[in-house]
Amino acid sequence: MPKMKTNSSAKKRFSLTGTGKVKRKSAYKSHILTKKTTKQKRNLTHTAYVHESDMGNVKFMLCIGK
């Protein structure tokens, strides 16, 4: 059985914490920022955790055991 390959786009977007949670960045912070308020942009700066319903797919892409 060959080794599983880690999804390249997933390894750039997600990182694992010490407790096994997966961190992600907020969306909507890359372009078209002129129409967003300063408060919106500031709140989008913070990182968040991947939701439990998506955790299986993300861990599969990162080749992390469930």
N, CA, C and O atoms as CSV, one atom per row, in Angstrom:
chain,resi,resn,atom,element,x,y,z
A,1,MET,N,N,0.842,-1.188,0.000
A,1,MET,CA,C,0.000,0.000,0.000
A,1,MET,C,C,0.888,1.253,0.000
A,1,MET,O,O,1.725,1.412,0.888
A,2,PRO,N,N,0.713,2.141,-0.987
A,2,PRO,CA,C,1.552,3.338,-1.028
A,2,PRO,C,C,1.165,4.342,0.053
A,2,PRO,O,O,0.068,4.299,0.608
A,3,LYS,N,N,2.100,5.245,0.332
A,3,LYS,CA,C,1.829,6.286,1.312
A,3,LYS,C,C,0.765,7.242,0.775
A,3,LYS,O,O,0.654,7.442,-0.434
A,4,MET,N,N,-0.019,7.834,1.688
A,4,MET,CA,C,-1.009,8.827,1.279
A,4,MET,C,C,-0.322,10.172,1.110
A,4,MET,O,O,0.560,10.533,1.890
A,5,LYS,N,N,-0.733,10.914,0.080
A,5,LYS,CA,C,-0.163,12.241,-0.154
A,5,LYS,C,C,-1.018,13.291,0.549
A,5,LYS,O,O,-2.247,13.234,0.502
A,6,THR,N,N,-0.369,14.234,1.190
A,6,THR,CA,C,-1.063,15.346,1.806
A,6,THR,C,C,-1.509,16.309,0.720
A,6,THR,O,O,-0.759,16.592,-0.214
A,7,ASN,N,N,-2.734,16.814,0.843
A,7,ASN,CA,C,-3.257,17.793,-0.103
A,7,ASN,C,C,-2.460,19.090,0.049
A,7,ASN,O,O,-2.407,19.668,1.135
A,8,SER,N,N,-1.841,19.543,-1.041
A,8,SER,CA,C,-0.949,20.702,-0.976
A,8,SER,C,C,-1.677,21.978,-0.600
A,8,SER,O,O,-1.135,22.803,0.136
A,9,SER,N,N,-2.901,22.157,-1.094
A,9,SER,CA,C,-3.639,23.372,-0.761
A,9,SER,C,C,-4.072,23.362,0.697
A,9,SER,O,O,-4.146,24.417,1.326
A,10,ALA,N,N,-4.359,22.184,1.242
A,10,ALA,CA,C,-4.791,22.084,2.636
A,10,ALA,C,C,-3.641,22.358,3.597
A,10,ALA,O,O,-3.841,22.996,4.630
A,11,LYS,N,N,-2.449,21.888,3.274
A,11,LYS,CA,C,-1.327,22.101,4.192
A,11,LYS,C,C,-0.905,23.559,4.248
A,11,LYS,O,O,-0.267,23.981,5.212
A,12,LYS,N,N,-1.260,24.350,3.208
A,12,LYS,CA,C,-0.980,25.782,3.225
A,12,LYS,C,C,-2.037,26.552,4.021
A,12,LYS,O,O,-1.754,27.632,4.539
A,13,ARG,N,N,-3.239,26.010,4.121
A,13,ARG,CA,C,-4.354,26.750,4.710
A,13,ARG,C,C,-4.655,26.392,6.162
A,13,ARG,O,O,-5.222,27.208,6.888
A,14,PHE,N,N,-4.292,25.208,6.591
A,14,PHE,CA,C,-4.654,24.739,7.929
A,14,PHE,C,C,-3.402,24.397,8.727
A,14,PHE,O,O,-2.376,24.010,8.167
A,15,SER,N,N,-3.506,24.548,10.051
A,15,SER,CA,C,-2.424,24.111,10.929
A,15,SER,C,C,-3.033,23.446,12.146
A,15,SER,O,O,-4.144,23.772,12.563
A,16,LEU,N,N,-2.291,22.514,12.706
A,16,LEU,CA,C,-2.780,21.704,13.811
A,16,LEU,C,C,-2.296,22.284,15.135
A,16,LEU,O,O,-1.143,22.698,15.258
A,17,THR,N,N,-3.193,22.310,16.131
A,17,THR,CA,C,-2.807,22.758,17.464
A,17,THR,C,C,-2.324,21.566,18.275
A,17,THR,O,O,-2.406,20.426,17.818
A,18,GLY,N,N,-1.827,21.823,19.463
A,18,GLY,CA,C,-1.332,20.760,20.315
A,18,GLY,C,C,-2.420,19.840,20.809
A,18,GLY,O,O,-2.167,18.668,21.087
A,19,THR,N,N,-3.648,20.363,20.923
A,19,THR,CA,C,-4.760,19.553,21.416
A,19,THR,C,C,-5.475,18.799,20.307
A,19,THR,O,O,-6.421,18.060,20.578
A,20,GLY,N,N,-5.038,18.972,19.049
A,20,GLY,CA,C,-5.631,18.230,17.944
A,20,GLY,C,C,-6.672,19.005,17.167
A,20,GLY,O,O,-7.260,18.466,16.230
A,21,LYS,N,N,-6.919,20.259,17.530
A,21,LYS,CA,C,-7.843,21.079,16.759
A,21,LYS,C,C,-7.121,21.611,15.530
A,21,LYS,O,O,-5.891,21.642,15.481
A,22,VAL,N,N,-7.903,22.030,14.534
A,22,VAL,CA,C,-7.325,22.544,13.300
A,22,VAL,C,C,-7.653,24.032,13.195
A,22,VAL,O,O,-8.820,24.425,13.226
A,23,LYS,N,N,-6.609,24.855,13.070
A,23,LYS,CA,C,-6.788,26.297,12.942
A,23,LYS,C,C,-6.943,26.665,11.478
A,23,LYS,O,O,-6.410,26.003,10.588
A,24,ARG,N,N,-7.701,27.758,11.250
A,24,ARG,CA,C,-7.877,28.283,9.897
A,24,ARG,C,C,-7.952,29.793,9.975
A,24,ARG,O,O,-8.208,30.353,11.041
A,25,LYS,N,N,-7.731,30.453,8.851
A,25,LYS,CA,C,-7.881,31.895,8.772
A,25,LYS,C,C,-9.297,32.214,8.308
A,25,LYS,O,O,-9.958,31.386,7.683
A,26,SER,N,N,-9.750,33.418,8.619
A,26,SER,CA,C,-11.070,33.852,8.184
A,26,SER,C,C,-11.049,34.163,6.694
A,26,SER,O,O,-10.036,34.605,6.152
A,27,ALA,N,N,-12.177,33.928,6.044
A,27,ALA,CA,C,-12.325,34.245,4.624
A,27,ALA,C,C,-12.668,35.730,4.469
A,27,ALA,O,O,-12.858,36.441,5.455
A,28,TYR,N,N,-12.743,36.182,3.220
A,28,TYR,CA,C,-13.164,37.550,2.869
A,28,TYR,C,C,-12.161,38.603,3.308
A,28,TYR,O,O,-12.556,39.736,3.580
A,29,LYS,N,N,-10.883,38.273,3.387
A,29,LYS,CA,C,-9.887,39.254,3.812
A,29,LYS,C,C,-8.831,39.475,2.730
A,29,LYS,O,O,-7.818,40.125,2.990
A,30,SER,N,N,-9.047,38.952,1.531
A,30,SER,CA,C,-7.986,39.004,0.532
A,30,SER,C,C,-8.135,40.153,-0.458
A,30,SER,O,O,-7.132,40.768,-0.819
A,31,HIS,N,N,-9.341,40.465,-0.908
A,31,HIS,CA,C,-9.506,41.557,-1.868
A,31,HIS,C,C,-10.894,42.159,-1.703
A,31,HIS,O,O,-11.715,41.663,-0.932
A,32,ILE,N,N,-11.142,43.237,-2.441
A,32,ILE,CA,C,-12.357,44.058,-2.330
A,32,ILE,C,C,-12.522,44.524,-0.883
A,32,ILE,O,O,-13.576,44.342,-0.274
A,33,LEU,N,N,-11.468,45.123,-0.352
A,33,LEU,CA,C,-11.475,45.556,1.041
A,33,LEU,C,C,-11.951,46.996,1.199
A,33,LEU,O,O,-12.158,47.450,2.324
A,34,THR,N,N,-12.129,47.727,0.097
A,34,THR,CA,C,-12.513,49.131,0.194
A,34,THR,C,C,-13.943,49.302,0.690
A,34,THR,O,O,-14.244,50.274,1.383
A,35,LYS,N,N,-14.811,48.386,0.348
A,35,LYS,CA,C,-16.202,48.519,0.773
A,35,LYS,C,C,-16.468,47.915,2.157
A,35,LYS,O,O,-17.573,48.043,2.684
A,36,LYS,N,N,-15.471,47.262,2.741
A,36,LYS,CA,C,-15.629,46.700,4.080
A,36,LYS,C,C,-15.175,47.728,5.118
A,36,LYS,O,O,-14.224,48.477,4.894
A,37,THR,N,N,-15.868,47.751,6.247
A,37,THR,CA,C,-15.521,48.699,7.292
A,37,THR,C,C,-14.237,48.254,8.000
A,37,THR,O,O,-13.820,47.101,7.897
A,38,THR,N,N,-13.631,49.184,8.709
A,38,THR,CA,C,-12.412,48.867,9.450
A,38,THR,C,C,-12.688,47.815,10.510
A,38,THR,O,O,-11.851,46.948,10.762
A,39,LYS,N,N,-13.850,47.885,11.128
A,39,LYS,CA,C,-14.220,46.914,12.156
A,39,LYS,C,C,-14.343,45.513,11.555
A,39,LYS,O,O,-13.896,44.537,12.157
A,40,GLN,N,N,-14.949,45.415,10.373
A,40,GLN,CA,C,-15.073,44.116,9.697
A,40,GLN,C,C,-13.698,43.525,9.421
A,40,GLN,O,O,-13.438,42.359,9.717
A,41,LYS,N,N,-12.826,44.340,8.852
A,41,LYS,CA,C,-11.491,43.865,8.485
A,41,LYS,C,C,-10.685,43.464,9.717
A,41,LYS,O,O,-9.945,42.481,9.686
A,42,ARG,N,N,-10.825,44.214,10.783
A,42,ARG,CA,C,-10.112,43.894,12.021
A,42,ARG,C,C,-10.599,42.570,12.600
A,42,ARG,O,O,-9.793,41.764,13.066
A,43,ASN,N,N,-11.912,42.338,12.575
A,43,ASN,CA,C,-12.458,41.093,13.114
A,43,ASN,C,C,-12.138,39.886,12.244
A,43,ASN,O,O,-12.104,38.761,12.741
A,44,LEU,N,N,-11.904,40.102,10.952
A,44,LEU,CA,C,-11.534,39.002,10.054
A,44,LEU,C,C,-10.067,38.610,10.198
A,44,LEU,O,O,-9.648,37.587,9.657
A,45,THR,N,N,-9.280,39.410,10.920
A,45,THR,CA,C,-7.861,39.121,11.083
A,45,THR,C,C,-7.630,37.892,11.958
A,45,THR,O,O,-6.659,37.161,11.765
A,46,HIS,N,N,-8.517,37.667,12.912
A,46,HIS,CA,C,-8.320,36.602,13.887
A,46,HIS,C,C,-8.477,35.222,13.256
A,46,HIS,O,O,-9.213,35.043,12.286
A,47,THR,N,N,-7.771,34.256,13.829
A,47,THR,CA,C,-7.910,32.875,13.370
A,47,THR,C,C,-9.095,32.226,14.065
A,47,THR,O,O,-9.551,32.691,15.109
A,48,ALA,N,N,-9.579,31.160,13.479
A,48,ALA,CA,C,-10.701,30.416,14.037
A,48,ALA,C,C,-10.368,28.934,13.937
A,48,ALA,O,O,-9.338,28.552,13.383
A,49,TYR,N,N,-11.252,28.105,14.480
A,49,TYR,CA,C,-11.080,26.661,14.398
A,49,TYR,C,C,-12.035,26.088,13.366
A,49,TYR,O,O,-13.121,26.624,13.143
A,50,VAL,N,N,-11.624,25.001,12.743
A,50,VAL,CA,C,-12.474,24.312,11.781
A,50,VAL,C,C,-13.649,23.692,12.528
A,50,VAL,O,O,-13.485,23.138,13.615
A,51,HIS,N,N,-14.837,23.792,11.931
A,51,HIS,CA,C,-16.047,23.268,12.562
A,51,HIS,C,C,-15.992,21.742,12.623
A,51,HIS,O,O,-15.356,21.092,11.793
A,52,GLU,N,N,-16.667,21.195,13.615
A,52,GLU,CA,C,-16.649,19.736,13.833
A,52,GLU,C,C,-17.153,18.970,12.609
A,52,GLU,O,O,-16.655,17.883,12.317
A,53,SER,N,N,-18.134,19.522,11.891
A,53,SER,CA,C,-18.684,18.805,10.738
A,53,SER,C,C,-17.701,18.749,9.571
A,53,SER,O,O,-17.808,17.866,8.720
A,54,ASP,N,N,-16.749,19.675,9.519
A,54,ASP,CA,C,-15.746,19.688,8.454
A,54,ASP,C,C,-14.435,19.039,8.870
A,54,ASP,O,O,-13.542,18.851,8.044
A,55,MET,N,N,-14.318,18.698,10.140
A,55,MET,CA,C,-13.051,18.204,10.673
A,55,MET,C,C,-12.590,16.923,9.982
A,55,MET,O,O,-11.396,16.758,9.733
A,56,GLY,N,N,-13.498,16.029,9.673
A,56,GLY,CA,C,-13.135,14.769,9.027
A,56,GLY,C,C,-12.510,14.976,7.669
A,56,GLY,O,O,-11.502,14.352,7.338
A,57,ASN,N,N,-13.114,15.865,6.870
A,57,ASN,CA,C,-12.587,16.134,5.534
A,57,ASN,C,C,-11.221,16.794,5.595
A,57,ASN,O,O,-10.332,16.464,4.810
A,58,VAL,N,N,-11.052,17.730,6.528
A,58,VAL,CA,C,-9.773,18.444,6.631
A,58,VAL,C,C,-8.676,17.492,7.098
A,58,VAL,O,O,-7.566,17.514,6.565
A,59,LYS,N,N,-8.979,16.664,8.084
A,59,LYS,CA,C,-7.977,15.712,8.572
A,59,LYS,C,C,-7.627,14.672,7.509
A,59,LYS,O,O,-6.494,14.194,7.452
A,60,PHE,N,N,-8.603,14.322,6.668
A,60,PHE,CA,C,-8.339,13.399,5.568
A,60,PHE,C,C,-7.374,14.030,4.568
A,60,PHE,O,O,-6.459,13.370,4.074
A,61,MET,N,N,-7.590,15.336,4.270
A,61,MET,CA,C,-6.701,16.024,3.320
A,61,MET,C,C,-5.293,16.204,3.890
A,61,MET,O,O,-4.309,16.206,3.151
A,62,LEU,N,N,-5.211,16.354,5.228
A,62,LEU,CA,C,-3.904,16.516,5.863
A,62,LEU,C,C,-3.265,15.174,6.231
A,62,LEU,O,O,-2.154,15.146,6.760
A,63,CYS,N,N,-3.949,14.072,5.959
A,63,CYS,CA,C,-3.468,12.715,6.252
A,63,CYS,C,C,-3.201,12.548,7.746
A,63,CYS,O,O,-2.170,12.003,8.140
A,64,ILE,N,N,-4.128,13.016,8.568
A,64,ILE,CA,C,-4.039,12.872,10.014
A,64,ILE,C,C,-5.034,11.813,10.438
A,64,ILE,O,O,-6.183,11.832,9.995
A,65,GLY,N,N,-4.614,10.889,11.290
A,65,GLY,CA,C,-5.498,9.836,11.765
A,65,GLY,C,C,-6.666,10.386,12.536
A,65,GLY,O,O,-6.540,11.386,13.242
A,66,LYS,N,N,-7.828,9.723,12.402
A,66,LYS,CA,C,-9.041,10.217,13.047
A,66,LYS,C,C,-9.144,9.841,14.461
A,66,LYS,O,O,-10.119,10.194,15.124
